[in-house]
């Protein structure tokens, strides 16, 4: 099942301390995204994907359907994320129906993503990232959950798959030239980065250093206005 593959990918990232500081899960089935995020928080704290009855010490779960996600709520989760974790290596904030966050609350999260605490992890679950303020969206890695369990729309996935295969097959000189073309044509997308990561995960031992570097460089791309070509060339040095 696709969910098992997603879990294995995240297990590897967690084991190698290569998680991004923030993810946007998006697609029509927001409830499934929220369930997956809760399972992930459980795995981070207890080493098990099973969500039990015990309240997690280092995770907070909010829902735009049940709570007013305004400035008062934002102050509480900002304080929570800046505190050091107790039972886990991460403090995890999960927001279901994050499109209900007020602009003030979104700006509070934006400030965290600009200089995220090393231990913080934010997961926003919603249908469309476009309902959030664009600076916040640009600083988080986006993962699309389709109704049939796939994470990408077919066209963008096929394009990213072809681009990644061509990139990995080339020499260092060819890779540099191709990356320049990809950046020029704006094809270095979240789908491209995630497909590249999936290709490297096929041989986790061989590409362990490259995977760590990719996670770091992707965080740089999402957080700062950096040269994408140079960031990805740094990853290619380990492949």
Backbone bond lengths (Angstrom), bond angles and torsions (degrees), N, CA, C in turn:
res aa  C-N    CA-C-N  psi(-1)  N-CA   C-N-CA  omega(-1)  CA-C   N-CA-C  phi
1 X - - - 1.463 - - 1.524 110.55 -
2 X 1.327 115.45 149.91 1.458 119.96 -178.71 1.523 111.14 -62.63
3 X 1.331 117.45 -35.57 1.462 120.07 -179.55 1.520 111.08 -61.04
4 X 1.340 116.61 -38.17 1.461 119.97 178.27 1.524 110.93 -64.39
5 X 1.325 116.72 -38.66 1.468 120.78 178.26 1.527 110.57 -64.80
6 X 1.319 116.39 -42.25 1.464 120.16 178.43 1.535 109.81 -61.61
7 X 1.327 115.91 -43.56 1.464 119.76 179.92 1.517 111.48 -61.49
8 X 1.330 116.82 -42.48 1.462 120.15 -179.81 1.519 110.91 -63.35
9 X 1.332 116.63 -39.47 1.464 120.04 178.22 1.526 110.92 -62.83
10 X 1.326 116.40 -45.12 1.462 119.67 179.83 1.525 111.50 -68.71
11 X 1.325 117.42 -35.73 1.462 120.11 176.59 1.523 110.81 -58.60
12 X 1.329 115.97 -41.58 1.461 119.85 179.14 1.525 111.14 -66.28
13 X 1.324 116.64 -43.59 1.465 120.31 179.79 1.522 111.18 -63.02
14 X 1.332 115.99 -40.51 1.462 120.20 179.24 1.524 110.64 -65.99
15 X 1.331 116.18 -45.49 1.464 120.96 -179.68 1.518 111.36 -59.48
16 X 1.326 116.82 -37.06 1.457 121.28 -177.23 1.524 113.14 -97.00
17 X 1.344 115.56 12.31 1.462 121.47 176.78 1.530 111.00 53.66
18 X 1.323 115.09 46.01 1.460 120.79 -175.46 1.526 112.84 -118.97
19 X 1.334 117.72 19.29 1.465 120.31 177.67 1.526 110.81 -67.69
20 X 1.317 115.29 146.47 1.454 120.23 170.29 1.531 108.17 -72.84
21 X 1.338 117.21 166.56 1.462 119.98 179.23 1.527 112.29 -80.80
22 X 1.348 116.21 -12.90 1.461 117.70 -178.31 1.515 112.55 -161.65
23 X 1.338 115.65 144.00 1.463 121.50 178.40 1.524 109.77 -132.25
24 X 1.318 115.66 144.52 1.457 121.93 169.74 1.520 107.24 -112.22
25 X 1.332 116.31 112.70 1.458 121.25 172.72 1.529 106.76 -90.15
26 X 1.325 117.20 125.40 1.471 117.88 -178.41 1.523 111.05 -138.73
27 X 1.327 114.84 155.39 1.458 122.85 -176.24 1.518 108.87 148.90
28 X 1.316 116.54 177.15 1.460 120.91 -175.26 1.529 113.05 -68.92
29 X 1.326 117.60 -35.94 1.466 120.96 -175.03 1.526 110.51 -92.78
30 X 1.317 116.20 82.20 1.470 121.42 -177.17 1.533 111.00 -67.23
31 X 1.325 117.17 -33.57 1.462 120.74 -179.28 1.524 111.57 -61.55
32 X 1.330 117.27 -41.31 1.467 120.85 178.80 1.528 110.87 -65.44
33 X 1.315 116.50 -38.14 1.460 120.62 176.67 1.533 110.38 -60.85
34 X 1.332 114.83 -45.19 1.461 120.75 -177.58 1.531 110.61 -64.49
35 X 1.322 116.74 -41.43 1.470 121.03 178.38 1.524 110.08 -62.21
36 X 1.337 116.37 -44.95 1.461 119.95 179.05 1.524 111.14 -61.76
37 X 1.333 116.92 -41.72 1.463 121.11 179.81 1.530 111.24 -63.82
38 X 1.330 117.30 -38.87 1.456 120.97 177.51 1.538 110.46 -66.10
39 X 1.323 116.40 -40.56 1.463 119.92 177.16 1.525 111.12 -63.60
40 X 1.302 115.92 -38.37 1.454 120.62 178.70 1.527 111.37 -65.42
41 X 1.328 116.58 -40.95 1.464 120.76 176.84 1.524 110.57 -62.45
42 X 1.327 116.07 -38.48 1.458 120.81 177.40 1.525 110.56 -64.13
43 X 1.322 116.18 -42.45 1.470 119.94 179.89 1.528 111.03 -64.04
44 X 1.316 116.88 -39.09 1.464 120.61 179.37 1.525 111.88 -63.24
45 X 1.330 116.12 -36.87 1.467 119.69 -175.79 1.522 113.96 -92.44
46 X 1.336 117.15 -36.60 1.462 120.21 -173.49 1.519 114.05 -114.60
47 X 1.333 117.42 -9.47 1.447 120.25 -176.73 1.512 113.46 77.02
48 X 1.341 117.04 14.10 1.456 122.64 -179.73 1.516 109.58 -134.99
49 X 1.344 116.00 137.85 1.462 120.53 178.96 1.522 111.83 -78.14
50 X 1.298 117.47 -11.16 1.463 120.57 -178.61 1.521 110.48 -75.83
51 X 1.310 115.62 127.14 1.465 120.77 179.27 1.519 108.69 -88.34
52 X 1.327 116.83 112.18 1.462 121.11 -179.10 1.524 111.98 -94.03
53 X 1.309 114.99 -169.20 1.462 120.09 -179.15 1.524 112.23 -82.13
54 X 1.330 116.48 -22.30 1.461 119.69 -178.01 1.524 110.79 -68.10
55 X 1.318 115.61 133.62 1.467 121.41 179.24 1.528 109.15 -71.14
56 X 1.315 116.92 132.74 1.454 121.05 178.90 1.526 110.10 -74.72
57 X 1.328 116.02 137.00 1.468 120.80 -177.31 1.526 112.55 -73.69
58 X 1.328 116.31 -32.96 1.457 120.14 -171.01 1.527 113.71 -114.63
59 X 1.322 116.45 26.84 1.467 120.51 178.10 1.522 110.50 -136.94
60 X 1.320 116.04 143.72 1.450 122.57 174.89 1.527 108.73 -129.02
61 X 1.330 115.20 136.68 1.462 121.06 -177.49 1.527 109.24 -122.25
62 X 1.319 115.86 125.43 1.453 121.48 -179.96 1.524 109.16 -123.40
63 X 1.323 116.61 151.43 1.456 120.86 178.09 1.515 110.82 -132.48
64 X 1.333 114.96 128.07 1.456 119.72 178.06 1.519 113.01 -68.78
65 X 1.348 117.05 -14.14 1.458 120.11 178.02 1.524 111.57 -80.11
66 X 1.341 116.13 -29.47 1.452 120.53 -173.12 1.530 114.28 -110.33
67 X 1.323 117.52 -15.60 1.454 120.44 -174.15 1.524 110.63 -132.02
68 X 1.318 115.70 151.84 1.449 120.91 173.03 1.520 108.65 -83.50
69 X 1.325 116.62 114.47 1.461 121.35 -174.44 1.525 110.25 -96.58
70 X 1.333 114.54 67.37 1.458 120.89 -178.38 1.510 112.34 -107.02
71 X 1.317 116.12 -159.57 1.459 121.99 -172.86 1.524 112.03 -65.09
72 X 1.340 118.66 -37.48 1.462 120.41 179.50 1.528 111.12 -63.83
73 X 1.323 115.47 -43.40 1.461 119.73 178.10 1.520 110.42 -66.14
74 X 1.327 116.99 -36.92 1.461 120.34 -178.64 1.524 111.22 -63.78
75 X 1.330 117.08 -37.28 1.462 119.65 178.98 1.527 110.66 -62.41
76 X 1.331 116.34 -38.59 1.462 119.66 -178.43 1.524 111.47 -68.00
77 X 1.353 118.41 -40.99 1.452 116.94 -178.69 1.528 112.59 -79.90
78 X 1.322 118.28 -22.54 1.464 119.81 172.41 1.522 109.52 -66.60
79 X 1.322 116.59 -46.34 1.470 120.60 177.36 1.526 110.52 -59.53
80 X 1.335 116.87 -41.31 1.459 121.24 -179.46 1.527 111.33 -61.94
81 X 1.317 118.11 -44.89 1.458 121.28 -175.83 1.524 112.57 -68.59
82 X 1.323 116.90 -28.44 1.459 119.29 -179.51 1.529 112.77 -82.15
83 X 1.310 117.70 -13.31 1.459 120.69 176.31 1.530 109.89 -75.80
84 X 1.326 116.94 150.06 1.454 120.59 179.53 1.530 109.81 -76.37
85 X 1.337 116.99 142.65 1.468 120.10 179.36 1.524 112.30 -65.60
86 X 1.332 114.66 154.56 1.465 121.38 -177.76 1.529 111.46 -102.30
87 X 1.328 116.26 -50.09 1.464 120.88 -174.62 1.520 113.13 -113.45
88 X 1.309 117.65 -2.34 1.456 122.32 -176.17 1.519 108.96 -134.58
89 X 1.324 116.43 173.61 1.457 119.87 174.24 1.519 111.62 -89.87
90 X 1.329 116.37 -3.58 1.464 120.68 -177.93 1.521 111.93 -132.29
91 X 1.314 114.84 148.18 1.455 121.79 165.14 1.526 106.22 -100.53
92 X 1.321 117.01 121.16 1.459 121.30 -171.03 1.526 110.67 -113.56
93 X 1.319 115.87 127.06 1.463 121.80 172.98 1.517 108.25 -114.23
94 X 1.332 117.02 123.00 1.458 122.26 177.70 1.524 108.47 -118.28
95 X 1.326 116.24 127.36 1.459 120.66 -179.78 1.529 109.10 -120.72
96 X 1.325 116.50 115.23 1.459 122.06 175.22 1.527 109.52 -85.92
97 X 1.320 116.53 141.23 1.468 121.89 -175.47 1.527 109.75 53.92
98 X 1.338 113.80 54.18 1.465 120.43 -176.78 1.524 112.61 -66.27
99 X 1.327 117.22 -11.40 1.459 119.66 175.76 1.532 111.47 -66.18
100 X 1.337 116.56 -12.92 1.471 120.83 177.87 1.526 112.35 -85.10
101 X 1.332 117.44 -4.61 1.455 120.12 176.22 1.525 109.76 -64.15
102 X 1.319 116.96 132.44 1.459 120.25 177.01 1.529 109.52 -70.64
103 X 1.331 118.50 160.15 1.464 120.30 177.34 1.527 112.47 -55.21
104 X 1.344 116.97 -36.18 1.467 119.87 178.62 1.531 111.32 -64.94
105 X 1.331 115.81 -41.29 1.465 119.91 179.18 1.523 110.38 -67.74
106 X 1.321 117.32 -39.20 1.462 120.84 178.39 1.532 110.85 -64.22
107 X 1.307 116.22 -39.20 1.468 119.62 178.41 1.524 111.56 -66.16
108 X 1.327 116.89 -33.14 1.461 120.54 176.35 1.530 110.32 -64.35
109 X 1.351 116.65 -42.30 1.459 120.38 176.35 1.527 111.36 -66.83
110 X 1.326 115.99 -37.16 1.463 120.32 179.12 1.521 111.16 -58.24
111 X 1.317 116.81 -42.24 1.470 120.35 -179.98 1.528 110.95 -61.29
112 X 1.337 115.99 -36.04 1.467 119.31 178.23 1.525 110.29 -68.21
113 X 1.333 117.53 -43.02 1.462 120.28 -177.52 1.524 112.74 -69.23
114 X 1.329 117.01 -21.45 1.463 119.79 178.66 1.525 110.92 -70.98
115 X 1.321 117.11 -37.34 1.465 122.08 175.00 1.528 108.04 -138.79
116 X 1.336 116.98 72.61 1.467 120.62 -172.61 1.523 112.51 -69.35
117 X 1.339 117.18 136.96 1.460 119.74 170.89 1.524 109.07 -58.05
118 X 1.312 118.03 145.62 1.463 121.92 -175.79 1.524 112.06 -56.89
119 X 1.324 116.98 -31.11 1.466 120.56 -173.81 1.536 113.38 -95.61
120 X 1.321 118.68 -0.77 1.469 119.43 -174.11 1.532 111.71 -86.36
121 X 1.337 115.43 146.93 1.461 122.26 175.85 1.524 108.17 -142.85
122 X 1.317 116.48 122.79 1.460 122.70 -179.79 1.523 109.16 -113.86
123 X 1.332 116.39 130.12 1.463 121.26 176.04 1.527 108.13 -126.08
124 X 1.317 116.53 119.43 1.456 122.30 178.83 1.524 109.11 -108.42
125 X 1.322 117.31 129.19 1.463 123.10 -178.86 1.531 109.30 -113.94
126 X 1.305 116.36 125.91 1.466 119.68 -178.53 1.529 109.78 -166.45
127 X 1.297 116.79 174.72 1.469 120.59 -179.03 1.527 112.16 -79.76
128 X 1.337 116.72 -49.69 1.458 119.87 -173.07 1.534 110.40 -130.12
129 X 1.343 118.77 121.23 1.472 120.76 177.62 1.521 112.84 -59.64
130 X 1.326 116.56 -25.22 1.459 120.27 -178.39 1.510 114.25 -64.19
131 X 1.330 117.73 -11.94 1.459 120.73 177.54 1.528 111.91 -81.33
132 X 1.330 117.02 -8.26 1.461 121.82 177.30 1.526 109.53 -98.17
133 X 1.329 116.97 162.38 1.458 119.80 176.99 1.529 109.15 -66.81
134 X 1.319 117.03 138.75 1.468 121.73 -172.29 1.537 114.43 -60.95
135 X 1.349 120.55 -36.50 1.470 118.25 178.32 1.533 112.69 -62.00
136 X 1.335 117.37 -34.62 1.457 120.77 178.44 1.522 110.04 -69.07
137 X 1.320 116.74 -44.26 1.469 121.30 -179.73 1.523 110.79 -60.80
138 X 1.331 117.22 -40.13 1.467 121.28 -175.88 1.517 112.81 -68.11
139 X 1.328 117.78 -18.51 1.463 121.08 -176.77 1.531 113.37 -100.01
140 X 1.331 116.48 6.50 1.458 119.61 -179.16 1.526 109.73 -127.99
141 X 1.317 115.47 148.56 1.462 119.90 178.41 1.524 109.40 -80.63
142 X 1.320 115.85 132.36 1.467 120.78 -175.70 1.528 111.20 -103.54
143 X 1.330 115.99 133.45 1.458 122.19 177.96 1.518 108.33 -127.00
144 X 1.307 115.64 121.13 1.462 121.09 -177.26 1.519 110.91 -90.69
145 X 1.331 116.78 128.47 1.454 123.22 175.45 1.527 108.38 -109.19
146 X 1.335 116.52 112.11 1.461 119.17 177.74 1.524 109.47 -86.62
147 X 1.312 115.99 168.70 1.469 120.47 -176.98 1.517 113.06 -63.72
148 X 1.335 117.66 -26.48 1.462 119.54 -179.13 1.517 112.16 -95.42
149 X 1.343 116.35 11.15 1.453 119.83 174.08 1.518 114.86 97.03
150 X 1.344 118.46 -9.65 1.447 120.00 177.17 1.517 108.98 -80.58
151 X 1.328 115.68 155.23 1.447 119.25 -174.77 1.531 113.83 -96.45
152 X 1.323 117.87 -6.23 1.443 118.73 -173.73 1.522 110.76 -134.12
153 X 1.327 117.41 156.86 1.452 118.18 168.14 1.530 106.63 -75.85
154 X 1.320 116.08 149.83 1.466 122.56 -169.26 1.520 112.83 -58.71
155 X 1.330 117.51 -44.65 1.457 121.08 -175.26 1.524 112.28 -64.08
156 X 1.333 117.05 -48.13 1.463 120.05 -178.67 1.517 111.44 -67.62
157 X 1.331 116.85 -33.13 1.467 120.29 178.94 1.526 110.56 -66.94
158 X 1.323 117.38 -45.71 1.462 121.35 -179.86 1.527 110.71 -61.79
159 X 1.342 116.88 -42.77 1.455 120.76 178.57 1.525 110.77 -62.23
160 X 1.333 116.74 -46.33 1.463 121.05 -179.91 1.526 111.07 -63.77
161 X 1.324 116.44 -40.27 1.467 121.56 179.34 1.525 110.37 -60.85
162 X 1.332 117.06 -45.94 1.465 121.58 178.99 1.530 110.82 -63.01
163 X 1.338 116.16 -43.13 1.467 120.31 -179.25 1.530 111.39 -64.02
164 X 1.311 116.82 -43.47 1.464 120.98 -178.97 1.533 110.54 -65.18
165 X 1.317 117.20 -44.51 1.462 120.53 179.77 1.526 111.29 -61.60
166 X 1.317 117.06 -41.38 1.470 120.36 178.15 1.519 110.80 -66.77
167 X 1.305 116.43 -40.45 1.472 120.76 179.54 1.523 111.20 -61.13
168 X 1.320 117.23 -48.33 1.457 121.41 -176.22 1.523 112.66 -70.59
169 X 1.331 117.04 -24.87 1.463 120.57 -178.01 1.521 113.07 -80.83
170 X 1.312 117.43 -16.30 1.459 120.88 -174.24 1.518 113.54 -86.06
171 X 1.326 115.13 167.41 1.455 121.81 172.79 1.524 108.84 -74.94
172 X 1.333 117.34 172.45 1.460 119.97 179.41 1.529 110.88 -60.29
173 X 1.318 116.31 -38.00 1.468 120.20 179.42 1.525 110.37 -67.43
174 X 1.342 115.59 -43.36 1.467 119.96 179.05 1.525 110.77 -64.82
175 X 1.335 116.35 -40.00 1.469 120.59 -179.88 1.519 111.12 -61.28
176 X 1.336 116.20 -43.37 1.469 120.54 -179.16 1.524 110.63 -62.20
177 X 1.330 116.53 -43.10 1.466 120.89 179.37 1.520 111.22 -66.24
178 X 1.339 116.21 -41.13 1.465 119.91 -178.62 1.526 110.87 -69.25
179 X 1.318 117.80 -38.96 1.461 120.89 177.21 1.524 110.97 -61.14
180 X 1.320 116.12 -37.68 1.470 120.26 177.12 1.517 110.13 -60.57
181 X 1.344 116.48 -42.19 1.467 120.45 178.41 1.526 111.48 -65.74
182 X 1.339 116.23 -42.05 1.463 120.41 -178.79 1.526 111.30 -62.66
183 X 1.326 116.33 -41.54 1.465 120.30 179.21 1.529 109.87 -66.39
184 X 1.324 116.88 -43.33 1.459 121.53 -179.83 1.524 111.37 -60.52
185 X 1.351 116.19 -38.01 1.460 121.21 -178.24 1.530 112.79 -91.27
186 X 1.353 116.10 6.44 1.463 123.14 177.51 1.536 111.80 56.92
187 X 1.329 116.02 45.25 1.458 121.20 179.19 1.523 112.46 -105.77
188 X 1.331 117.32 6.98 1.468 120.32 172.85 1.523 106.74 -86.51
189 X 1.318 116.48 81.54 1.459 123.07 -175.71 1.526 110.32 -103.55
190 X 1.337 116.15 175.50 1.456 120.09 174.64 1.524 110.82 -61.79
191 X 1.329 116.37 -36.21 1.458 120.08 177.91 1.523 110.28 -63.96
192 X 1.324 117.22 -42.63 1.471 121.22 178.30 1.528 110.74 -59.54
193 X 1.335 116.47 -47.89 1.468 120.59 -178.72 1.532 110.87 -61.74
194 X 1.323 117.07 -43.29 1.455 120.30 -177.49 1.526 111.42 -70.40
195 X 1.328 117.92 -37.53 1.465 120.87 176.43 1.526 110.10 -65.38
196 X 1.328 117.30 -40.17 1.463 120.84 175.88 1.520 110.49 -60.38
197 X 1.319 116.01 -42.74 1.460 119.98 178.51 1.526 111.05 -63.46
198 X 1.314 116.96 -40.56 1.469 120.51 178.71 1.522 111.37 -62.70
199 X 1.336 116.94 -39.98 1.464 120.73 178.94 1.527 110.59 -63.31
200 X 1.318 116.94 -40.28 1.466 120.70 179.91 1.526 111.43 -71.61
201 X 1.322 116.33 -30.78 1.463 120.49 -179.96 1.525 112.83 -68.52
202 X 1.321 117.49 -14.81 1.471 120.61 176.56 1.527 110.42 -60.46
203 X 1.339 116.08 -34.55 1.472 120.92 175.96 1.522 107.68 -126.48
204 X 1.328 115.45 78.46 1.458 121.62 -172.05 1.529 112.77 -61.17
205 X 1.331 116.46 -37.27 1.463 120.06 -177.44 1.526 110.25 -68.92
206 X 1.313 116.05 -49.22 1.462 121.18 -177.77 1.528 111.85 -61.87
207 X 1.331 116.71 -39.66 1.457 120.87 -174.06 1.524 113.65 -106.68
208 X 1.311 117.23 22.45 1.467 120.62 -178.10 1.528 111.63 -57.73
209 X 1.336 116.99 -44.28 1.467 120.35 -179.36 1.513 110.85 -67.99
210 X 1.332 117.29 -38.16 1.464 121.21 179.22 1.525 110.94 -66.01
211 X 1.333 116.97 -37.35 1.461 121.09 179.75 1.527 111.05 -66.20
212 X 1.311 116.53 -41.59 1.465 119.92 176.76 1.527 110.47 -62.64
213 X 1.327 115.25 -43.35 1.463 119.86 -179.43 1.525 110.74 -65.54
214 X 1.343 116.98 -38.70 1.460 120.68 179.25 1.520 111.43 -63.94
215 X 1.332 116.98 -42.32 1.459 120.61 178.74 1.531 110.43 -62.13
216 X 1.332 115.96 -42.42 1.471 120.21 179.79 1.531 111.10 -66.27
217 X 1.328 116.19 -45.92 1.468 119.92 -178.03 1.519 111.65 -67.65
218 X 1.327 116.99 -34.93 1.465 119.77 176.88 1.520 111.04 -65.67
219 X 1.326 116.13 -38.07 1.461 120.30 176.03 1.536 110.32 -62.68
220 X 1.323 116.35 -39.58 1.469 120.35 177.81 1.525 110.64 -63.86
221 X 1.325 116.58 -42.46 1.461 121.38 -179.66 1.522 110.82 -62.98
222 X 1.351 115.98 -42.09 1.461 120.38 -177.71 1.520 113.16 -74.57
223 X 1.330 116.76 -24.70 1.459 120.54 -173.38 1.526 113.31 -97.45
224 X 1.329 115.83 -37.15 1.462 119.58 -173.62 1.538 111.00 -124.00
225 X 1.307 115.28 164.05 1.465 121.00 176.46 1.524 108.71 -86.74
226 X 1.327 115.92 78.97 1.465 121.74 -175.77 1.527 110.08 -109.41
227 X 1.309 115.90 165.83 1.459 122.44 177.51 1.533 109.12 -76.37
228 X 1.335 116.18 111.44 1.462 120.25 -176.35 1.526 112.08 -63.10
229 X 1.305 116.49 -36.55 1.462 120.57 -179.71 1.528 110.70 -61.60
230 X 1.320 117.00 -46.63 1.460 120.49 179.80 1.522 111.89 -65.53
231 X 1.336 116.39 -36.84 1.461 120.04 179.52 1.531 110.88 -63.45
232 X 1.320 116.71 -43.90 1.462 120.22 -178.07 1.524 112.31 -76.74
233 X 1.321 117.10 -27.95 1.468 119.77 174.02 1.528 110.49 -63.45
234 X 1.333 116.26 -33.72 1.461 119.99 176.88 1.528 111.29 -63.94
235 X 1.335 116.27 -34.63 1.469 120.65 176.80 1.522 110.46 -69.39
236 X 1.335 116.60 -40.87 1.464 121.31 -176.69 1.524 112.67 -61.52
237 X 1.317 117.48 -23.93 1.461 120.74 179.24 1.520 112.71 -62.50
238 X 1.342 116.95 -20.58 1.465 120.78 -178.05 1.537 111.99 -104.31
239 X 1.330 116.83 12.20 1.459 120.61 -179.35 1.533 110.02 -116.53
